[in-house]
């Protein structure tokens, strides 16, 4: 099991290096970390966020890899993970009601599927990590355009240590009638899950996520 714990420049660089990300993403992560360090802790909801020690090593795990990568066949998913998701009815829902499914366990996606006819129409439904590797120009163009990395302290934290989440691209005039759905599960102790989802619906398209 791979873990990166305690918030620091080194941990952010380690996450980026572990994922073999382009240099611009590492720089964006480090820029977000600087914003996080400078911003005051929020005070909404009557909660005292100052009690949370984001920096202490082994207090919070910012990345935990529990499996050996994403599977595209349900039978290849590890048994423990399958049992958990089967209790939620994911295989049945996928067959009857969904156009595509992504399932995340701790910090990374472990399973993904998409109907073949949607693939043939050019629809892309990947983990965010796969999306960055396969479509870096699209990710660079749209990453952080809805919620900027300096929008608030926790948006900065997510941008610094994000892992997992979904990357969706729907070509112009393509309409997806069934939903795309993602499930996120935490199993490790003391872990923060920082998934990042990017949905790009081109002109005249429709998608339900």
C-alpha positions as CSV (number, residue, x, y, z in Angstrom):
1,X,0.0,0.0,0.0
2,X,1.4,3.4,-1.0
3,X,0.8,6.4,1.3
4,X,1.7,10.1,1.3
5,X,1.1,11.7,4.7
6,X,1.3,15.2,6.1
7,X,0.9,18.3,4.0
8,X,4.2,19.7,2.6
9,X,5.8,20.7,-0.7
10,X,7.6,17.3,-0.7
11,X,4.3,15.4,-0.4
12,X,2.7,17.4,-3.2
13,X,5.7,16.8,-5.5
14,X,5.7,13.1,-4.5
15,X,2.1,12.7,-5.5
16,X,2.7,14.4,-8.9
17,X,5.8,12.3,-9.5
18,X,4.1,9.1,-8.5
19,X,1.4,9.8,-11.1
20,X,4.0,10.8,-13.7
21,X,2.2,14.1,-14.3
22,X,3.4,16.8,-16.7
23,X,5.5,19.6,-15.2
24,X,2.7,22.2,-15.6
25,X,0.4,20.1,-13.3
26,X,3.1,19.9,-10.6
27,X,3.6,23.7,-10.8
28,X,-0.2,24.2,-10.5
29,X,-0.3,21.9,-7.5
30,X,2.5,23.8,-5.8
31,X,0.9,27.2,-6.6
32,X,-2.3,25.9,-4.9
33,X,-0.3,24.8,-1.9
34,X,1.1,28.3,-1.5
35,X,-2.4,29.7,-1.6
36,X,-3.5,27.2,1.0
37,X,-0.7,28.1,3.3
38,X,-1.4,31.9,3.0
39,X,-5.2,31.8,3.3
40,X,-6.9,32.1,6.7
41,X,-8.9,29.1,8.0
42,X,-12.7,29.5,7.2
43,X,-15.1,30.2,10.1
44,X,-18.4,29.1,8.6
45,X,-20.8,26.6,10.3
46,X,-19.6,27.3,13.8
47,X,-16.8,24.8,13.3
48,X,-13.2,25.2,14.5
49,X,-11.1,24.1,11.6
50,X,-8.0,25.3,13.4
51,X,-8.2,22.0,15.4
52,X,-7.3,20.1,12.3
53,X,-3.6,19.6,11.9
54,X,-3.1,19.4,8.1
55,X,0.7,19.3,8.4
56,X,1.4,16.6,11.0
57,X,2.9,13.5,9.3
58,X,0.8,10.3,9.7
59,X,-2.1,12.4,11.0
60,X,-3.8,12.8,7.6
61,X,-3.0,10.6,4.6
62,X,-3.3,12.7,1.4
63,X,-2.9,9.8,-0.9
64,X,-3.5,6.1,-0.3
65,X,-3.2,3.5,-3.1
66,X,-4.9,0.3,-2.1
67,X,-5.1,-1.5,-5.5
68,X,-2.9,-2.0,-8.6
69,X,-4.9,0.3,-10.9
70,X,-8.3,0.7,-12.6
71,X,-10.1,-2.4,-13.9
72,X,-12.5,-2.3,-16.9
73,X,-13.9,-5.8,-16.2
74,X,-15.9,-6.3,-13.0
75,X,-14.5,-9.8,-12.5
76,X,-11.0,-8.3,-12.2
77,X,-11.8,-6.0,-9.3
78,X,-10.4,-7.3,-6.0
79,X,-13.0,-9.4,-4.0
80,X,-13.1,-7.1,-1.0
81,X,-13.9,-4.1,-3.1
82,X,-16.4,-6.1,-5.2
83,X,-18.3,-7.2,-2.1
84,X,-18.6,-3.6,-0.8
85,X,-19.9,-2.2,-4.1
86,X,-22.2,-5.2,-4.8
87,X,-24.0,-4.3,-1.5
88,X,-24.8,-0.9,-3.1
89,X,-26.1,-2.7,-6.2
90,X,-23.6,-1.3,-8.6
91,X,-23.3,-4.2,-11.1
92,X,-27.2,-4.4,-11.3
93,X,-27.5,-0.6,-11.7
94,X,-24.8,-0.5,-14.3
95,X,-26.6,-3.1,-16.4
96,X,-30.0,-1.6,-16.2
97,X,-29.9,2.1,-15.6
98,X,-26.5,3.6,-16.3
99,X,-24.5,4.5,-19.4
100,X,-21.2,4.3,-17.5
101,X,-19.8,3.8,-14.0
102,X,-16.7,4.8,-12.2
103,X,-15.8,3.5,-8.7
104,X,-13.1,5.0,-6.5
105,X,-11.5,3.3,-3.5
106,X,-9.5,5.6,-1.2
107,X,-7.4,7.8,-3.6
108,X,-7.8,6.1,-6.9
109,X,-10.4,4.8,-9.3
110,X,-10.5,1.0,-9.2
111,X,-13.2,0.2,-11.8
112,X,-14.7,1.9,-14.9
113,X,-17.0,1.1,-17.7
114,X,-18.8,2.9,-20.6
115,X,-21.4,1.7,-23.1
116,X,-19.8,0.8,-26.4
117,X,-22.1,2.9,-28.5
118,X,-21.1,6.0,-26.5
119,X,-17.4,5.2,-27.1
120,X,-18.1,5.0,-30.8
121,X,-19.7,8.5,-30.6
122,X,-16.6,9.9,-29.1
123,X,-17.7,10.1,-25.5
124,X,-14.8,9.9,-23.0
125,X,-15.4,8.7,-19.5
126,X,-12.2,8.1,-17.6
127,X,-10.6,8.6,-14.2
128,X,-9.2,12.1,-13.8
129,X,-5.7,10.6,-13.7
130,X,-6.3,8.8,-17.0
131,X,-7.8,11.9,-18.5
132,X,-4.7,13.9,-17.6
133,X,-2.5,11.3,-19.3
134,X,-4.5,10.9,-22.4
135,X,-6.0,14.4,-22.9
136,X,-3.5,16.8,-21.2
137,X,-4.4,19.8,-23.5
138,X,-8.1,19.6,-22.6
139,X,-7.3,19.2,-18.9
140,X,-4.9,22.2,-19.0
141,X,-7.5,24.3,-20.8
142,X,-10.4,23.6,-18.4
143,X,-8.8,22.6,-15.0
144,X,-9.9,25.1,-12.3
145,X,-12.0,27.3,-14.6
146,X,-15.2,26.7,-12.6
147,X,-13.7,26.9,-9.1
148,X,-10.3,28.5,-9.3
149,X,-7.5,27.1,-7.2
150,X,-7.4,30.3,-5.1
151,X,-11.2,30.4,-4.6
152,X,-11.0,29.4,-1.0
153,X,-8.6,27.6,1.4
154,X,-10.1,24.1,0.8
155,X,-10.3,24.6,-3.0
156,X,-6.6,25.3,-2.8
157,X,-6.0,22.1,-0.7
158,X,-8.0,20.0,-3.2
159,X,-6.0,21.5,-6.1
160,X,-2.7,20.8,-4.4
161,X,-3.3,17.1,-3.5
162,X,-6.2,16.0,-5.8
163,X,-6.3,12.3,-6.8
164,X,-9.0,10.3,-8.6
165,X,-12.3,11.7,-9.7
166,X,-13.8,11.6,-13.2
167,X,-12.9,13.1,-16.6
168,X,-15.8,13.4,-19.0
169,X,-15.9,14.7,-22.5
170,X,-19.1,14.8,-24.6
171,X,-18.6,15.8,-28.3
172,X,-20.8,18.4,-30.0
173,X,-24.5,17.4,-30.4
174,X,-24.1,14.1,-28.6
175,X,-26.8,13.4,-26.1
176,X,-26.4,10.7,-23.4
177,X,-29.9,9.6,-22.3
178,X,-28.7,7.4,-19.4
179,X,-26.7,8.8,-16.4
180,X,-23.0,8.5,-15.9
181,X,-22.4,7.7,-12.3
182,X,-19.4,7.6,-9.9
183,X,-19.1,6.0,-6.4
184,X,-16.5,7.1,-3.9
185,X,-15.5,4.9,-0.9
186,X,-13.1,5.4,2.0
187,X,-11.6,2.4,3.7
188,X,-8.2,3.5,5.1
189,X,-8.0,5.3,8.5
190,X,-7.0,9.0,8.7
191,X,-7.4,9.6,5.0
192,X,-8.7,12.6,3.1
193,X,-10.3,11.9,-0.2
194,X,-9.6,14.7,-2.7
195,X,-11.2,13.5,-5.9
196,X,-11.4,16.0,-8.8
197,X,-14.1,15.8,-11.5
198,X,-13.9,17.7,-14.8
199,X,-16.9,17.5,-17.2
200,X,-16.6,19.1,-20.6
201,X,-19.9,19.1,-22.5
202,X,-19.3,20.5,-26.0
203,X,-21.7,22.6,-27.9
204,X,-25.2,21.2,-28.3
205,X,-24.4,18.1,-26.2
206,X,-26.2,16.7,-23.1
207,X,-25.0,14.6,-20.2
208,X,-26.4,13.6,-16.8
209,X,-23.7,12.9,-14.2
